[in-house]
Amino acid sequence: MASTKEYLDFILEQLSELDGIGYRTMMGEYILYYRGKIVGGIYDNRFLVKPVKSAAVMMPSAELELPYKGAKEMLLVDNVENKEFLRELLEAMYEELPASKMK
């Protein structure tokens, strides 16, 4: 099941207080970027983020889920209604995320 544009738009609105949010479409899903680094994505209308330490600390009961078959597990963000939490989550994760590879 591919993610809907409506769900992407909802998540982008929830992240609208952050500068530097972007996305790229990939096979019916969406990769999310924050200030040039991949933070996670929208997969089957679920917001998943990379399982870096700061994200695990902020979401201690978050479930690890597969974005798609053969992928590495990611953390499910279930508090998507809370804009402040999402802002704090991505800001906390930023330093731990690897720099994007140049093409």
N, C-alpha and C positions, 0 to 999 in steps of 0.2 A: 504494500500500500504506500503510495507516494504521499508526501505532506502537501497540505493545501497552502495556497498563497495567503489565505485568510489567517491561518495560524502563524505563518511567518510574519505577516503584518502586525498581528497582535504582539508577538515577541519583540519585534522591532520597536513598537510603540512603548512597550515596557522598558526597553533599553534606551529610550530616547534622551534620557538625561546624561548619557555618556557621549563624549565626542569620539569619533573614530570608529563607529560601528559600521560594519559592512557585511556583505554576504555574497556568496557565489552559488549558483545553481549547479547541482551535480546529480544526474540520474534521478530526477524527481524529488531530490532532497536539497537541503540548503546548508552550506558550510558557513559558520559565523566567525567573523574577525573582529578583534578589538585592537585598535591602534596597530594594525598590520600583522597581528599574531592570531593564529587559529585558536579560538577558545572552545569550540564545540560545534554543534549544529542542530538542525531540526530534522529528525528522522521519524517517520510515521507519526507526525504530529506530536512528537515528544521533544522537549528541549534537553539535550544531553551535553555535558561539558567534560573536558579532559579531567582525568582523576588525579590532579595535582594535589599536593598536601594541603594547601590552603582551602581548596574546595572541599576536601574530605573533612577538614576541621569545622568548616562552616555548615556542613550538611552531614553530621555524623550518622544519621540513619538513612542516608540516600542509598538507593539500590544501584548496583552495577548492572548495566544493561548493554546489550549488543546493538549498535546502531544499524548494522546489517550483517549478513552472514560473512564470516571470515574476518571481521573487524575486531579491533581491540575494544574491551569493555570501557564504557564511559559512565559517568554519574548522571542519574536522572534528577533533574531539577523539578521538584514538585511544588515549589513555592513561587510559581510564575506570576501570581497576582500581586506580589509585593515588589514594587519598583525599587524601593530603597534597598531591599535585600539583594536584588539582582545587580544593582549598581555596585554595592559593596563586594559582592561575590566576584564580579569581573575585575574590579580594581585589585582585590587581594590576589587573584590568580595571575595577573599580568606578568609580574617579575619571574614567576616560575615557568612560564610558557617559553618554549624554544622560539627563536627568531624564525620567521618564514624563510624558506629556501628561495633563493633568487632563481628565476627561470631564464 
